[in-house]
Amino acid sequence: MFEFSAYHVLLAAVGFAIILAYWLPRWVSGREPAASALLIGLGWLAFAAVPGMPAAISPISNPGVWTIASELCLIIGLFGVGLRIDNLSSMARWKPTVRLLVVAMPLTILAVAGLGWTLGGMTLAGGLVLGAVLAPTDPVLAGDVQVGPPQEGGEHPVRFALTTEAGLNDGLAFPFVLLAIAVAGAGGFTGAVMLDWLWRDVGYRILVGAAGGAGIGWLLARLLFDWPRGNSLAETGAGIVALAGVLATYGIIELLEGYGFIAAFVAGITLRQGESRHAYHTRLHDFAEAIEHSLTALLLVSLGAALPGLLPHLSWQGALIAAALILLVRPVAGWVSLGGTTLKGRERLAVATYGVRGIGSLYYLGYAATHVELADVEALWAIIAFAILLSTVVLGFTASVAIERATGESADG
């Protein structure tokens, strides 16, 4: 007897959606970022058009599920980004990154928070949450604008800046999310809230995340390459060991109340410097990237499936805020922040513009929604989802060509 199972329909539809999303761009340009927009669109289409599909999980009613899934994706993605960076020899290379983190990100948060408060009619806490969760650029969806795999070389300053920014600002956006949660809980800004935020959420947690990631990354490198000498784990090619190491890193740092995202990225960088020419780094990067892409694909298809339930909460003001972030706020804030750096003209414009939004925003809003009651939660989810969709379409489909022109690279690398 044949049985019609909604679960099996779900597996078939999601599987075909992912295959199509990665196959169709090959007819045009073969660019991976194009797949991101298609994954969302095909997820939307599959859940709306395929008979027998179960109801999509709504992030409004089930934020915890989205928080955990996006958290795992970010941990692995940030570790993989750290592994990509070959050259740490010059501090001057980090100047654009520092300016993007210290100048562009706070400016973006303030601008989006202001738009949410004034144009969107949100509470002060709601506007601050919106600015904070949309602030980080994505280490997962922006692979085509970043440096290549380990030992590939050719780390152009444009790609280096976008890679290191994406690696660090997911963790550095956390203090602002925590500030928004504290303001929502206290009903406004107070001296006690700001003092606690500065010493704990800005000072202590960043320090623990960076130092802990470096220390555990160093220990992991020793375990993989040096102990025992002549019979190291790196010779086995077992990527799961290093992946387990970054999960342990994240868990330990979070238990110490540090920022695990910063630790994951720093651990990847530190591990990459151990036996830097060893082929294991490439195998590990490929292993981590495969897991990251799998989790990302499922998340983006799920986001597309959730869109029909989210977009009714999207006002024209919310859509305008999302568009302003992608087309105006980030490019202007990025351009201003890069003044005085070595990036000029087309290079400066490319770095200022191509800050893709994605998985990090899903995580932070899910985190905030599970830690405080947000008055504007439906509108927040709708704006975030629309911003990610717009970012993947506008930036995803144009990133490769723009970055190749800015860096002087040929289309075939």
Residue pairs with C-beta under 8 A, 6 or more apart in sequence:
4 52
6 52
6 53
6 54
7 54
9 50
9 51
9 52
9 53
10 53
10 54
13 46
13 47
13 50
13 53
14 43
14 46
14 298
14 301
16 46
17 39
17 42
17 43
17 45
17 46
17 301
17 304
18 39
18 42
18 297
18 298
18 301
20 38
20 42
21 35
21 38
21 39
21 42
21 297
22 32
22 35
24 38
25 31
25 32
25 34
25 35
25 38
28 34
29 400
29 401
31 144
31 396
31 397
31 399
31 400
32 143
32 144
33 141
33 142
33 143
33 144
33 145
33 356
33 392
33 395
33 396
33 397
33 399
33 400
34 396
34 397
36 141
36 296
36 300
36 358
36 392
36 396
37 389
37 392
37 393
37 396
37 397
39 297
39 300
39 301
39 304
40 300
40 301
40 303
40 304
40 307
40 388
40 389
40 392
41 304
42 301
42 304
43 300
43 301
43 302
43 303
43 304
43 305
43 307
44 304
44 305
44 307
44 308
45 304
46 53
46 301
46 304
46 305
47 53
47 56
47 304
47 305
47 308
48 308
56 302
56 305
56 306
56 308
56 309
57 65
57 66
57 302
57 305
57 306
58 306
58 309
58 310
59 65
59 66
59 306
59 310
59 362
59 365
59 366
59 369
59 381
59 385
60 309
60 310
60 313
60 377
60 378
60 381
63 365
63 366
63 369
63 370
64 366
64 370
66 299
66 302
66 362
66 363
66 366
67 363
67 366
67 367
67 370
69 295
69 298
69 299
69 302
70 299
70 359
70 360
70 362
70 363
70 366
71 363
72 295
73 140
73 292
73 295
73 296
73 299
73 359
74 139
74 140
74 170
74 261
74 264
74 359
74 360
74 363
75 246
75 247
75 250
75 260
75 261
75 264
76 243
76 246
76 288
76 291
76 292
76 295
77 139
77 140
77 292
77 296
77 359
78 139
78 167
78 170
78 171
78 261
78 264
78 265
78 268
79 243
79 246
79 264
79 265
79 267
79 268
79 288
80 139
80 268
80 285
80 288
80 289
80 292
81 139
81 146
81 163
81 166
81 167
81 265
81 268
82 167
82 264
82 265
82 266
82 267
82 268
82 269
82 270
82 271
82 272
83 150
83 268
83 269
83 271
83 272
83 281
83 284
83 285
83 288
84 146
84 147
84 148
84 149
84 150
84 163
84 272
84 285
85 147
85 155
85 160
85 163
85 164
85 167
85 269
85 272
86 147
86 150
86 151
86 152
86 153
86 155
86 272
86 276
87 93
87 155
88 269
88 273
92 342
93 157
93 160
94 164
95 341
95 342
96 157
96 160
96 161
96 338
96 341
96 342
96 343
96 351
97 160
97 161
97 164
97 165
97 168
99 337
99 338
99 340
99 341
100 161
100 165
100 169
100 334
100 337
100 338
100 351
101 165
101 168
101 169
101 172
102 337
103 333
103 336
103 337
104 330
104 333
104 334
104 336
104 337
104 338
104 352
105 135
105 136
105 169
105 172
105 173
105 333
107 329
107 333
107 336
107 337
108 131
108 134
108 135
108 325
108 329
108 330
108 333
109 128
109 131
109 132
109 135
109 173
109 176
110 131
111 131
111 329
111 333
112 127
112 130
112 131
112 134
112 135
112 321
112 324
112 325
112 329
113 127
113 128
113 130
113 131
113 132
114 127
114 131
115 127
115 321
115 324
115 329
116 122
116 126
116 127
116 128
116 130
116 131
116 321
116 376
116 383
117 123
117 124
117 126
117 127
119 317
119 320
119 321
120 126
120 127
120 130
120 315
120 317
120 318
120 321
120 376
120 379
120 383
121 317
122 130
122 375
122 376
122 379
123 184
123 375
123 376
124 183
124 188
125 180
125 181
125 183
125 184
125 372
125 374
125 375
126 184
126 374
126 375
126 376
126 379
126 380
128 176
128 179
128 180
128 183
129 177
129 180
129 181
129 184
129 365
129 368
129 374
129 376
129 380
130 321
130 376
130 380
130 383
130 384
131 176
132 173
132 176
132 177
132 179
132 180
132 364
132 368
133 173
133 177
133 360
133 361
133 364
133 365
133 368
133 380
133 384
134 325
134 357
134 361
134 383
134 384
134 387
135 169
135 173
135 176
136 166
136 169
136 170
136 172
136 173
136 357
136 360
136 361
136 364
137 162
137 165
137 166
137 169
137 355
137 356
137 357
137 360
138 166
138 356
138 357
138 358
138 359
138 360
138 361
139 166
139 167
139 170
139 265
139 360
140 292
140 296
140 358
140 359
141 296
141 356
141 358
141 359
141 391
141 392
141 396
142 162
142 166
142 354
142 355
142 356
142 358
142 399
144 399
144 400
144 403
145 158
145 159
145 162
145 354
145 356
145 399
145 400
145 403
146 159
146 162
146 163
146 166
147 154
147 155
147 156
147 159
147 160
147 163
148 154
149 282
149 285
149 286
149 289
150 272
150 281
150 282
150 285
151 277
151 281
151 282
154 409
156 407
156 409
157 342
157 343
157 347
158 343
158 347
158 350
158 351
158 403
158 406
158 407
159 403
159 407
161 343
161 351
162 351
162 354
162 355
165 355
166 355
167 265
167 268
167 269
168 262
168 265
170 261
170 265
170 360
171 206
171 209
171 259
171 260
171 261
171 262
171 263
171 265
172 206
172 259
172 262
173 360
173 364
174 201
174 205
174 259
174 261
174 364
175 197
175 201
175 202
175 205
175 206
177 364
177 367
177 368
178 197
178 201
179 193
179 197
179 201
180 368
181 368
181 371
181 372
182 193
182 196
182 197
183 189
183 193
184 372
184 373
184 374
185 372
186 192
186 193
200 257
204 257
204 258
205 257
205 258
205 259
206 258
206 259
206 262
207 258
208 253
208 256
208 257
208 258
208 259
208 263
209 253
209 258
209 259
209 260
209 261
209 262
209 263
209 266
210 262
210 263
210 266
212 249
212 252
212 253
212 256
212 258
212 263
213 249
213 253
213 262
213 263
213 264
213 265
213 266
213 267
213 270
214 266
214 267
214 270
216 245
216 248
216 249
216 252
216 253
216 263
216 267
217 249
217 266
217 267
217 268
217 269
217 270
217 271
218 270
218 274
220 242
220 245
220 246
220 249
220 267
220 270
220 271
221 270
221 271
221 273
221 274
221 275
222 274
223 233
223 241
223 245
224 232
224 233
224 234
224 241
224 242
224 271
224 274
224 280
225 232
225 234
225 274
225 275
225 278
225 280
226 232
233 241
234 275
234 278
234 280
235 280
237 280
237 283
239 283
239 284
239 286
239 287
239 288
240 287
242 271
242 284
242 288
243 284
243 287
243 288
243 291
245 267
245 271
246 264
246 267
246 268
249 260
249 263
249 264
249 267
250 260
250 261
250 263
250 264
251 260
253 259
253 260
253 262
253 263
254 260
271 281
272 281
275 281
296 359
299 359
299 362
300 392
303 362
303 385
303 388
303 389
306 385
307 385
307 389
310 378
310 381
310 382
310 385
310 386
311 382
311 385
311 386
312 382
313 378
313 379
313 381
313 382
314 379
314 382
314 383
314 385
314 386
315 379
318 379
318 382
318 383
318 386
319 383
319 386
321 383
322 383
322 386
322 387
322 390
323 390
325 357
325 387
326 357
326 387
326 390
326 391
326 394
326 395
327 394
330 352
330 353
330 355
331 349
331 352
331 353
332 352
333 352
334 351
334 352
334 353
334 355
335 348
335 349
335 352
337 352
338 348
338 351
338 352
341 348
343 351
346 405
346 406
347 406
347 407
349 406
350 402
350 403
350 405
350 406
350 407
351 406
353 395
353 402
354 395
354 399
354 402
354 403
355 395
356 391
356 392
356 395
356 396
356 399
357 387
357 388
357 391
358 388
358 391
358 392
361 384
361 387
361 388
362 384
362 388
365 380
365 381
365 384
368 374
369 377
369 380
374 380
400 411
401 411
403 409
404 410
404 411
